[in-house]
Amino acid sequence: GAGVSQSPSNKVTEKGKDVELRCDPISGHTALYWYRQSLGQGLEFLIYFQGNSAPDKSGLPSDRFSAERTGGSVSTLTIQRTQQEDSAVYLCASSLNPALSYNSPLHFGNGTRLTVT
Amino acid sequence: LAKTTQPISMDSYEGQEVNITCSHNNIATNDYITWYQQFPSQGPRFIIQGYKTKVTNEVASLFIPADRKSSTLSLPRVSLSDTAVYYCLVGMDTGRRALTFGSGTRLQVQP
């Protein structure tokens, strides 16, 4: 079946502009994560959605970052007034409802490579 | 959150068995251990998951000692295509929402 889909795959933007990154999780997956990965580095947690619960935003690096998830499916990560240090690959992952499928593994998309010039 | 420690990098040759060990001294009772593989320009991909003892699938084996303070991912007879970064992840989603990845181990397989 279809995996996690992210768009765009690449985004180049000028410093100060706003960007929106989209994630389509696997159908039926209620948990959705956003991670950031800088060149050659590990994964940095940003935000987590689970069903209708309040999202865990503890990983967002600043108030320029926000995310929403509409209808429990598609998610959008928005970065306002982009800075050069925001350049990274932004990865989205989804998993089954952890309450129903104990410790379901994460399924990742291939990410959006963001370059801020 | 259980913190994990892995070697930064490892080198091997085709056909050899590779063992990557992850330390997680403060693993909680309900935590599972999951390993992911990441190729360049791709998201991480699930390899194997376990709770205790040994788990084997078509790709790898996972060895977990009785105290669960470490785990070892074993890749039999590696090939060039196994060159990737391998992440050990310890935790469970239920009751804790942020799963934290460590820095990973960069495996380089040479001919």
Interface residues (C-beta under 8 A of the other chain):
Chain A: V4 A31 Y33 Y35 Q41 G42 L43 F45 Y48 Q50 D56 S58 G59 L91 A93 S95 P98 A99 Y102 N103 S104 P105 L106 H107 F108 G109 N110 G111 R113
Chain B: Y32 T34 Y36 S41 Q42 G43 P44 R45 F46 Q49 Y87 M92 D93 T94 R97 A98 L99 T100 F101 G102 S103 G104
